Amino acid sequence: MRNPFVVGFVFAVLFSKSQAGTCREVLRDGGGRIVQTIDRQVSSDGTVRAVMRDASGRTIGTSVSRTTSGGGSNTIYRDAGGRLTGTASSSGSGSGASQTTYRDAGGRLSGTASTRKSGETTSRTEFRDAGARLTGSTTCSGGSSGTKCSVTRDAADRLTGTGSSTGKCKPGGIAPAGPLK
């Protein structure tokens, strides 16, 4: 069972209430093979519901992310059977930076992510494990439609995968060690 840090498929702090809609994100490994798809639905109140499927189309997880009054989000992750697998809590700032803390189903720290936005359409997320060691990064670019999480790299800066999306909502960060392993 994957934990939410490894999956890492939603940072709702990148969404706003004006971006209601749906989108599909396709994740590929370093060789260009599809390894996952993620379907997201963003409601008018900012709630993000996501369904993650493997390469053959089987559902392997879901998440529900709700925005908080401070501009961050709280996310609950479940496996295909509906069992809790973990949580994530994100806090944002006016400067476009955000911090996400991942916990497993027992509430133990499993990792963190720091995201910095550069302009309206580009962001970089760095992922760290529970011991604060860098595990990888994802650089996302593009607009609200057709956004691409263009490059995902491991801690040694090797390419581990890419992601592209279609639809009306922006994708979240992709944990480099998770879907692409």
MONOR-V951985 format. One record per residue. N is the residue number from 1. RES is the residue in one letter. OMEGA is omega in degrees with one decimal (NA if undefined). NEAR is the number of other ideal C-beta (glycine too) atoms within 12 Angstrom. Layout:
n=<N N>
res=<RES RES>
omega=<OMEGA OMEGA>
near=<NEAR NEAR>
This chain:
n=<1 2 3 4 5 6 7 8 9 10 11 12 13 14 15 16 17 18 19 20 21 22 23 24 25 26 27 28 29 30 31 32 33 34 35 36 37 38 39 40 41 42 43 44 45 46 47 48 49 50 51 52 53 54 55 56 57 58 59 60 61 62 63 64 65 66 67 68 69 70 71 72 73 74 75 76 77 78 79 80 81 82 83 84 85 86 87 88 89 90 91 92 93 94 95 96 97 98 99 100 101 102 103 104 105 106 107 108 109 110 111 112 113 114 115 116 117 118 119 120 121 122 123 124 125 126 127 128 129 130 131 132 133 134 135 136 137 138 139 140 141 142 143 144 145 146 147 148 149 150 151 152 153 154 155 156 157 158 159 160 161 162 163 164 165 166 167 168 169 170 171 172 173 174 175 176 177 178 179 180 181>
res=<M R N P F V V G F V F A V L F S K S Q A G T C R E V L R D G G G R I V Q T I D R Q V S S D G T V R A V M R D A S G R T I G T S V S R T T S G G G S N T I Y R D A G G R L T G T A S S S G S G S G A S Q T T Y R D A G G R L S G T A S T R K S G E T T S R T E F R D A G A R L T G S T T C S G G S S G T K C S V T R D A A D R L T G T G S S T G K C K P G G I A P A G P L K>
omega=<-178.9 175.0 -173.7 177.1 -179.7 178.8 172.3 -171.2 176.4 164.0 -173.4 177.7 177.1 -179.7 171.7 -176.3 -179.1 -175.2 179.0 179.4 179.5 174.9 174.9 177.0 178.9 -179.9 179.7 176.9 -177.1 178.2 178.0 179.4 177.2 178.7 -179.7 165.5 179.3 176.2 -179.6 173.3 -179.2 -179.4 -175.6 178.5 177.0 177.9 -179.4 175.2 -177.3 174.6 -179.8 -179.7 177.3 -174.9 -179.9 176.3 178.5 176.7 179.5 177.7 177.0 172.8 171.8 -178.0 180.0 179.3 178.4 -177.4 -179.3 178.2 176.9 179.6 172.0 -175.8 174.8 -179.6 177.2 175.4 -176.2 179.1 178.5 179.8 178.6 175.9 178.4 -179.0 173.5 177.7 -177.9 174.1 -178.5 175.6 -179.8 -177.3 -180.0 177.6 176.2 178.6 179.3 176.8 -179.7 175.7 178.4 -175.9 178.6 178.6 -179.7 178.3 178.3 177.5 178.4 174.1 177.1 -178.4 174.6 177.6 175.3 -173.6 -175.4 -167.6 -177.5 176.5 176.5 179.2 174.1 -177.7 177.8 178.4 -176.1 177.6 178.2 176.5 178.7 177.9 178.2 -178.2 174.4 174.8 -178.7 177.4 177.4 -179.0 -176.6 175.9 -179.5 179.0 177.8 165.9 -159.2 -172.7 173.3 -175.6 176.9 -175.6 178.4 177.4 174.8 177.7 177.6 178.5 177.5 175.7 176.2 -177.1 172.6 179.0 -170.1 177.6 -178.9 177.7 174.5 179.2 179.1 178.1 -172.2 -175.1 -169.3 -173.8 -173.3 178.1 NA>
near=<19 31 30 46 37 34 44 54 50 50 49 43 39 45 40 23 19 15 29 23 25 24 39 28 41 31 41 27 24 19 12 15 16 24 29 40 32 43 30 39 27 35 22 16 17 29 27 43 31 41 30 40 25 21 18 11 13 14 21 31 39 31 40 28 38 27 32 20 11 16 23 28 37 31 43 30 41 27 24 18 12 14 14 23 34 38 33 46 32 38 26 29 17 10 12 20 25 36 29 41 32 43 26 24 20 12 15 16 23 34 39 33 47 29 38 26 26 16 13 16 21 24 36 28 43 33 41 28 25 19 11 15 15 22 34 37 35 44 31 36 25 25 21 23 20 24 35 29 44 26 30 43 29 26 18 13 16 16 22 32 36 33 44 29 36 25 27 23 40 42 49 43 49 50 48 43 34 42 39 37 22>
